[in-house]
């Protein structure tokens, strides 16, 4: 065996930026990330089409059960609204009293998550009140705020 075969030196020995940044893994991770983002913004097709009454029958729910679920969801809505308000006020306290920008940003993010949960449960209550599955955001907005977007 020749000595040059043992210590084979090429240009990739000293200059190979694609290996330095692990290009193959980076490309694979970006493909996964973009596919997840694409899936986030595409509306999934419903697996079944049924009315509210058919769903009640399929799940074995009585009207009293539906009323209890509506009451629980209304409670969750108010609970998440109160949590969001407390977190928002605490974020302002952090900003103005301690001048902590990153803590405020995290607090506002958590408050936004709590508000999204409040919206989810309020939307479910709206669907129960309307006795209709598959309501749209515009229907919810018109019912809650009126046709022109003002509080009714």
C-alpha positions, 0 to 999 in steps of 0.5 A: 500500500502506497503512502499517498493512499493512506494520507489522501489529501484533496481540496475537500480536506481543507475547503468543504463548506457544505460539510461544515454547515451539514447541508444535507441535514439543514435541507432535510429540516427545512423540508420538514419545517415548510411542510408543517407550515404548509399543513398549518395553512391548509384547511383539512377536509371534514371526514364526515358531514352531519348535522348537530342533531346527528352528532348528538345522537352519534355521541349519545348526548341528551339536551341536558348534557349539551346544556351542561357542556355549554355551561362548562365551555362558558366557564372556560371562556371566562376563566381564560379571559381572566387569566389573559387579563392577569398575565397582560397586567403583570406584563405591563407591571414588568415593563413599567416597574422593572423595565424587563422587555423580554419578560413582557414579550413572553407575558404578552405571548402567553396572554395571547395563547390564553385569549386563543383558548378563550376564543376556542371555547366561546366559538364552541359555545356559539356553535352549540347555541346555533345548533349548527356544526361548521360555523364560520368566523364571520358568523361568530363575529356578526353574532358577537359584535353585530354586522358592522363590527361594533359591540351589540 
